[in-house]
């Protein structure tokens, strides 16, 4: 098993990995659950053997201890703040109760998009520590000065914790 960030991926590899993970997450969502902690450290490449004894590799999500039912409160274990939607990161940083935040499919979609952004650019959306958590200061500003236009909403502002995911979706930054 190899953790995603230990890999040197081509664009084609990233597309295959993203497609595989999107299918897996879609299956999870069809069961009425979200993963709740999609981040590079929870994506691994595993070796498998096909029916004809050929070896292949597949991408898998691990660490389902934050997973919960859609439209229900999160459990007691908090997700990593560096790859979650900004409004949830703000709740985590404020020490607020997770029970006030309802699990939505958009949560996983944001996280998967943040991972894809990281793989495509080589930089996380926000600066994170080794545990994939973000500080309040880093959450309030783009990862790097001179944030590129594709990370800005329709009003030209970069993503921030005071702009919930729904606002970003309506601005065309995130699509549901």
N, C-alpha and C positions, 0 to 999 in steps of 0.2 A: 504494500500500500504506500503510495506516494502522495504527500500533501500538495495541493495545487500550486502554491507559491514556490515549490521546489522545482517546478517544471519550466522549461524554456519552450513556450508555445508559439506556433505560427498563427497567422490570422485564420487559416483553415482549421487548425486544432481548436482555436477558441470558438469558432462557429460550431464545430461538432460537439464540443463540451457544452456550450450554451444550449444547443438543441436537445441534447441528452438530459441536461438538468431541467430544462423547461418542461419536457415530457414527464419527468419524475415529479416535479412540483405540481404539474397539472393533475397527475394521478392523486397526489396527496390532497389537493384542493377538491377534487371530485368526491373524496371521502369526507369532506367537511372539516378538514384540518389545515392548519398552516404549519410550516417548519418553525418559523419564528426566530431563527438565528443563522440565516444564510450569510456566509462570509467565506473568504478563501481558506481559512483553517478548517472549515467544515466540509470541504470538497476534496475528495481523494480520487486518485486513479488506482484502480485495482486490476490485477491480471486475472483473467478467467479463461476457461477452456470450453470451446464449442463442442457440439455433438460429434463433429468429425475430428475431434482431438486437435483442432487448430487453436492456437493461443491468440487471444485478443485482449484489449484493454477497454475498460469502461469507467465512466465517471460516476461517482456516487456521493450522495449527501450523507453525512454522519452527524451524530450528536443531536438527537431528537428530544433532549430533556427539556427544551423550551416549547416544543410543539404543543399546540392547544386547538380546541375547537373554534371554528369561525363564529364570529359574533358573540363570543364568550370572553370573560376576562382572562388575561394572561395568568399563568401560575405564579409560583413564588420565586422561581429562578429567573433573574433578569437576563435578557439577551445582551449581546455586545452592542454598544452604542455607536460604533464607527460605521456600521453597515445598515443600521435601521433608519426608518424615515426620521426626518429632523424633529417632528413633533414628539415622537417617542423618545428620541435621544434627550430632548429637553426634560421630559418627565423623569428619565433615569438620572440625569445630572442634578435635578432638583431634589432627588430622593423621594419623589412622589410615589404613591402606591400604584403598582401595576394593575390592581383590580379595577381602577377607574378607566383603563385603556382596553377597549374591545379589539379582539383579533380580527383582522380583515385580510382578505386575499391581497389587496393592494400593498400590504406590509411586505409580504414575500416578494412581490413584483419589484418594489423599490429596492429591496436588498439585492435581488438578482441583478437588477440594472446597475447598482453600485459596484457589484463584483465585476460585471462586464466592463464598466468604465475603467476600473482598476487594471484589468487585463489588457484592455485596448490602449491605455495611455501609459501604463507603468506606474501610475500614481493613484493612491486612494482618493476618494472624493474629498475627504477631510483627513488631516494628519491624525493618525491613530498610534497608540502605544502597542507594545507587544501582545496585549490581550485584545486588540482590536477595539479599544474604547477611545472615545474622543473627549477632549476637555471642552468646557463651555466656551472658552476663548476661541478655540479652533472651530467649533461648531458655528460661531457667529461670523466667520469669514471664509472665503474660498481657500482651498488648499494652498494655492500659490498666488502671489500677486499677478495681476494681468490675466485673470480668469478668462478663458476663451469663450467666445460668443455662444458656442453650442451648449454650454452649461448654464446659460442665462435663460430666464423666463421671458415671456412676451414683453414684459416691461423693461428688460435689459438688466434686471438685478440678478445676482448669483443666488443659488439656493441658500436659504438660511433657516434657522430653527423657528423663526417667527412666521414662516410661510408653510403651512401644512401641506401635506402631499396632495390633498384635493385641489389646493390653489395651483400647485405645480402642474397637476394634470390639466387643469383648465388653461394654463399658460402654454401647454404644449411641450413642457419639459419632460413629463412622465406620462405615458399612455397606459390606460387600464385595460 
